[in-house]
Amino acid sequence: MKYAYTILYVEDVEKTMSFYENAFGFQKKFITPEHDYGELLSGETTIAFASHSLGNSNFKKGFKQLSINEKPNGIEMAFTTENIENDFNKAIKAGAIEYEPIIEKPWGQKVGYLRDINGFLIEICTPIKN
């Protein structure tokens, strides 16, 4: 077994992929001709986006669509960087919203939280040093 994808259901796949390219420097790997599903090159695990309409066709029982106007769901994506302050501010300039400012944890790691343009939580952090 191998963890392969995280798929986020969004209103606009193209707009979201463009945001992740600009905010975090990820590159587009694939997008369907219908623009209802796309993937980013993001390391070993692929970040993918699917449209709400594709989600509705996949899940006959429905699903909860995230709203930027509501509290985020209890799940986050975490991106590590050695340049946390620069990358955190770059993401904000690209349209992310600061959720919690960067702080240093007791174990020395710096961590800050953002919300993407759809409302998903993103942790920007320095790698944990042993």
HELIX and SHEET records of a PDB file:
HELIX    1   1 VAL A   13  PHE A   24  1                                  12    
HELIX    2   2 HIS A   52  ASN A   58  1                                   7    
HELIX    3   3 ILE A   84  LYS A   93  1                                  10    
SHEET    1   A 4 TYR A   5  VAL A  10  0                                        
SHEET    2   A 4 THR A  46  SER A  51  1                                        
SHEET    3   A 4 TYR A  37  LEU A  41 -1                                        
SHEET    4   A 4 GLN A  27  ILE A  31 -1                                        
SHEET    1   B 4 GLU A  76  THR A  80  0                                        
SHEET    2   B 4 LEU A 121  CYS A 125  1                                        
SHEET    3   B 4 LYS A 110  ARG A 115 -1                                        
SHEET    4   B 4 ILE A  97  GLU A 104 -1                                        
END                                                                             
